[in-house]
Amino acid sequence: MGADEVRLSSEAAGARLAALGYADPEAALRNLEALTSGVSRTAAIQRTLLPAMLQWFAECPDPDGGLFGFRRISEALGSTPWYLSTLRDEGEVAERLSHLLATSRYCTDLLEREPAGVRLLGGTLEPLGSAALTEEMLASGRRQEDPEKAIRAVRAVRRREPAADRGGRRARADRRR
């Protein structure tokens, strides 16, 4: 419908958000305003994505946290060209991201520190094996001349693959028994 599209009043939008399970509709409205205000390409894509994402957030334990997390991730990625186009063009990525953000603050924090992790949501969600993980960590570290930067690069890979390490620890513990 474009610029003439029908809009809900703030009260009606707040009531709709409350009906979906948002505990703080006013805060949700502020987050929505921050994400969709303006005439930029980013705001236009956000306006397209958010109706579905609001529903996916509402299917999870913490819809308010999901929306706020989405705002934080979106702000962290700023004008990164792949982020919003990936969410727009690959609906499965947007749905997976919505469920993660509205279910786990830990995942939200990880993605905020390592926002490129959003790209991983498009593939199979299986952790790397320990050999592949070690190889990637070594390669990431070797690409850095500064030892502190090398350590940060290795840690970034480690943060992205937390399940692989837990599985490895579990397997080692089982062998010791």
TORPA-378509 format. One record per residue: residue in one letter; x, y negated, z negated of N, C-alpha, C, O, CB in turn. Coordinates in pm, whole numbers, plus 50000, padded with zeros to 5 digits. Glycine has a CB too. Layout:
<atoms>
AXYZXYZXYZXYZXYZ/...
</atoms>
This chain:
<atoms>
M500805012050000500005000050000500844987450000500354976750038499095000049882/G502104988449958502984976849962502734967249849502384971249738502824969750092/A502924954449877502834944049775501424942249723501234936949613503344931049830/D500424946549799499044944849756498504956749678497314957449651498164942349875/E499384966349640498894978349574498254974949439498604965049375500024988249555/V497334983349399496604981349275497524984549159498234994549160495324990149271/R497524975849057498354977848940497474978548816496454971648807499404966748926/L497884986748722497184987648595497574975748508498684970648517497505000948523/S496664971448424497024961448324497974967948224498064980148218495744955548252/S498674959848148499594965248047498864974147948499384984547907500304953847973/E497654970147910496884978047814496494991547874496605001947809495624970447770/A496044991348000495635003848065496845012848089496755025048072494935000748199/A497975006948127499185014948147499655020948015500065032548011500305006348210/G499595013147908499965018247776499055029547732499515039447676499915007047674/A497765028047758496815038647723497095051347803496995062447750495355033947748/R497435049847930497745061548014499005068447963499055080747956497925057248163/L500015060647927501255066447874500985073647741501515084547718502325055547854/A500175067647656499825074147530499095087347555499345097247487498965064847444/A498205087347652497475099647687498415110447738498155122347719496395096647791/L499505106447803500485116147852501375121547740502085131447759501345109847961/G501345115047623502135119847511503295110947471504115114947389502645133147541/Y503375099147528504435089947490504085084047354502995078647335504615078547597/A505005085147257504755080647121504795065447109504125059747023505765086747026/D505585058847193505735044347188505485038547327506435035447399507145040347135/P504215037047364503905032047499504475018347530504825015547645502425031647517/E504585009547429505154996347454506624997347496507064990647589505024987347330/A507385005847426508795007847463508885014247602509755010647681509515016647358/A507995023647631507985029947763507725019547871508355019747977506925041247769/L506795010447845506504999847942507714990747963507974986448075505304991647897/R508444987847855509654979547868510704986847953511364980748037510234976047728/N510854999947930511815007748010511395007948156512235006548246511935022047956/L510105009848182509605009948319509834996548387510234995948504508105013548322/E509594985848315509804972448370511274970348406511594965048512509354961648269/A512164974648316513594973048343514034981248465514904976948541514414977348220/L513434992848484513815001448596513234996948730513854999148834513375015448568/T512064990648727511344988148852511204973548891510644970448996510004994048844/S511694964448808511484950348840512394946048954513494951248972511744941548716/G511924936649029512704931149139512324936949273511434945349285514144933449114/V513044932349376512754936449513513924944249573513964946349695512434924249599/S514854948549490516014955749541515624969749588514554974749556517114956649432/R516504975649665516324989349711516224998749591515415007949589517474993549805/T517074996449490517075004549369515715004249301515165014749266518164999749271/A515154992249282513844991049217512764997949300511865004249244513474976249197/A512834996849432511835003249518511905018449506510865025049500512044999049665/I513115023949502513245038549487512765042849349512095053049336514715043049508/Q513095034949246512625038149111511095038349107510505047249045513165027849008/R510455028749173508985028449175508415040849243507335045449208508485015749247/T509145046249340508705058449408508905070649319508055079549315509465060149540/L510025071349249510365082949168509585083949038509185094948997511825082649136/L509355072748974508875073048836507495079348814507315085548709508845059348786/P506525078148903505255084848872505415099948849504845105348754504265082648986/A506185106648933506415121048913507265123448790507005132648713507085127249038/M508305115248772509195117348658508485115048525508755122148428510395108148669/L507585105348520506825103148396506025115648359505925119248242505865090948412/Q505465122248460504725134548435505665145648387505335152948294503975139048562/W506835146848451507785157248409508305154448269508465163848190508965158048507/F508565141748235508965138548098507865142848001508155148247894509255123348084/A506625140448038505495143347950505325158347924504685162147826504215137648009/E505865166748010505775181247992506775186347889506775198247856506005188248125/C507615177547838508725181447750508505176047609507605168047586510055176447806/P509335180447515509165176347375509305161447348508665156347256510145183547293/D510135154347425510405140247394510305131547520511325127447575511795138847331/P509065128647565508935120447685509555106547671510125101347766507485118947721/D509455100547552510045087347530511565088047546512165079347610509675082047389/G512175098247488513615100047500514035102547644515085097847688514075111547412/G513205109947717513505112647858513515099947940514425097748020512505122247914/L512505091547921512425078947996513575069747958514205063648045511085071947971/F513855068647828514955060147785516285065547837517145057847880514985059047631/G516465078847833517675084947886517825082348035518935079848083517675099847859/F516725083048108516765080248251517195065848276517975063048367515375082948316/R516705056948194517115042948208518615041548182519315034748257516325033848110/R519115047948077520535047248044521395053048156522405047148194520815054647913/I521005064648208521765071048316521725062048440522745060048506521205085248350/S520545056748471520405048048589521265035548575521865031048673518935044148609/E521325029948456522165018148434523645021748441524455013848490521835011748299/A524005033748391525415037948395525885040048538527035037148571525605050948314/L525005045148622525385047748761525295035248847525825034948958524525058548819/G524615025048796524545012248866524165013749012523105019049044525865005248857/S525015009149097524695009249240525345020949314525545020249435525144996149304/T525665031649242526235043449307525285047949417524125050849389526475054949203/P525755048749540524835051349652524165065049651523055066349702525575049749781/W524795075249597524235088649605523175091549501522325100149523525325098649593/Y523195084649388522355088149273520855087949305520205098349302522635078849159/L520335076349335518895075449359518465082549486517375088249492518475060949365/S519305082249588518925089249711518885104349687518055111249746519905085949827/T519765109549602519705123849568518415126949495517745136749527520925127849481/L518065118749398516825121149323515605119949414514655127649401516705111349206/R515625110449504514495108349595514395119649697513295124549723514635094949667/D515505123749753515495133349863515475147849818515045156649893516695131049951/E515925150449697515965164149645515135164549517515645162749407517435168849617/G513835166849534512905166449423513275175749309512995172849193511545169849470/E513905187049341514295196549237515315190249142515295193049022514865209349299/V516205181949195517195175149112516485165449017516805165048898518245167649200/A515545157749068514805148248984514025155648875513985151148761513845139649070/E513415166848910512645174348811513565180348705513255179548585511835185548879/R514675186148746515625191848649516165181048558516275182948436516775198948721/L516515169548616517035158448536515975153948435516295151648318517455146648626/S514745152748479513655148548389513535158048271513445153648156512325147848466/H513535170948299513385180748191514595180548097514425181847975513215194848250/L515775179048150516965178148063516895165947972517105167047851518245177548148/L516585154448030516585142047953515515141947846515715136247739516405130248045/A514375148047873513275147947777513315159747682512425161447599511955147847851/T514345167847693514475179547606515705178547518515685183447405514535192147689/S516785172447567518055172947496518775159547496519195154547600518945183447558/R518905153947378519695141547366521165144347392521895135747441519515135247227/Y521585156547359522965160447385523265159847535524285154347576523235174647330/C522375165447616522575164947762522535150647813523305147047902521495173347833/T521655142647757521585128547797522925121747769523445114447853520435121247724/D523485124047649524775118147614525875122947707526725115147750525135121347469/L525875135947739526885141347831526785134847968527785130848027526735156647843/L525555133848019525365127948152525695113048153526125107648255523945130148199/E525475106548041525825092348034527355090548039527855081048099525245085947906/R528085099647974529545099047977530105104148110531165099648154530125107147863/E529405113548172529855119648297528695120048395528185130848428530425133948273/P528245108148444527035107548525527105115348655526065118848711526715093448556/A528295118248704528395126148827527855140248805527595147448901529855126848874/G527675144148680527085157048648525675158548703525195169748720527065159148500/V525005147548732523665148048791523715155648924522765162548960523095133748813/R524815154248996524965161349124524865176449108524395183349197526295157649190/L525315181448994525305195848971523905201548961523705213648977526065199148845/L522935193148936521565197848919520955202649051519885208749050520705186948861/G521605199949161521085204149290521465218449326520835224449412521575194949397/G522475223749262522925237349294522375247349196521435244549122524435238049296/T522975258949197522595269049100523165264748965524275259548958523105283249141/L522415266948862522825262248730523525273348652523105276948542521605257148652/E524585278548709525365288748643526735282848612527325276048696525485301548730/P527245285448491528555279848456529665286248539529535297548586528835281748307/L530745278848555531915284248622532525295148535532415294748413532945273148653/G533155304648598533905314648524535145308248463535535297348504534295326548613/S535755314948367536905309048298538075306648393538785296648378537345317948184/A538305315448491539415313448585539185301048671540095292948688539585325848676/A537975299348724537665287748807537725274948725538185264548773536285289248873/L537245275648601537255264048513538695259948481539035248048484536475267048383/T539535269648450540945266848421541635260648542542385251048529541685279648378/E541375266248659541975261048782541555246548807542385238248843541585269748903/E540265243548787539785229848808540385220248706540735209048741538265229448802/M540495224648581541085216048478542545212948510542985201548500540985222848340/L543305223348549544705221248584544845211748702545685202748699545385234548615/A544035213748804544105205048923543735190748887544385181348934543165210249033/S542715188848805542305175348764543405168548684543685156648704541015175848681/G544035175948595545115170248514546335166748596546965156448573545495179948405/R546685175448692547875173048775547735160848865548735154848904548165185248861/R546525157148899546325145648988546615132348918546675121948984544895145549041/Q546785132548787547005120248710548475118848674549125128648634546135120248582/E549005106848688550405104448649550515101548500551475105648435550995092748729/D549535094548446549535090948305548995102748222547895107548250548675078048281/P549745107348122549285118848042547915116747975547115126047967550315121847935/E547645104547929546345101847867545215103147969544155108547937546315087847803/K545435098348090544435099748195544265114348234543155118748265544825091448318/A545335121848231545265136248262544395143348157543565151848191546675142548266/I544595139848032543805145947925542325142347943541465151047927544305141147786/R542035129847975540635125847997540025133248115538845136948111540545110648020/A540805135448221540295142648338539965157148302538945162348346541315142248452/V540825163448225540575177248182539345177748092538505186648106541815183148108/R539235168348001538075167947911536775165547988535725170847951538255157147806/A536845157648095535645155248176535145168248238533945170748242535925144848286/V536065176548285535675189648339535085198048227534065204648246536885196848405/R535725197948112535255205947997533855201647953533015210147923536225204747879/R533605188547949532275183647908531215188048006530075190647968532275168347895/R531575188948133530615192748235530265207548227529195211448274531165189548372/E531115215648169530915230148167530875235848025531625245147995532025236948246/P530025230547938530045235447800529605249947785530095256847696529155226847715/A528705254747869528185268347855529265278747887529245289547829526985270447947/A530175275747976531205285448012532075288547891532435300047868532065280148128/D532415278347813533255280547697532505288447590533085297547529533745267347640/R531265285347565530495292647466530425307347504530565316147418529085286747451/G530215309947633530165323847677531485330747657531525342447618529755324647823/G532595323747683533915329447663534195332347517534735342847484534965320147717/R533825323247428534015325447285533185337347239533655345547160533635313047205/R531955338347289531085349347252531685362547296531675372347220529685347447314/A532225362947418532825375347469534055379147387534245390847356533195373747619/R534915369447351536095372347271535685377447133536305386747081536965359847257/A534655371547074534185375946943533665390246950533885398146858533095366546891/D532975393747059532445407247074533585417447087533475428547035531525408047197/R534675413847155535795422947174536515425547042537055436347021536775417447277/R536515415546953537205417146825536485426546732537105432146641537385403846758/R535205428446750534415436846658534715451246674534135459546605532955434646679/
</atoms>
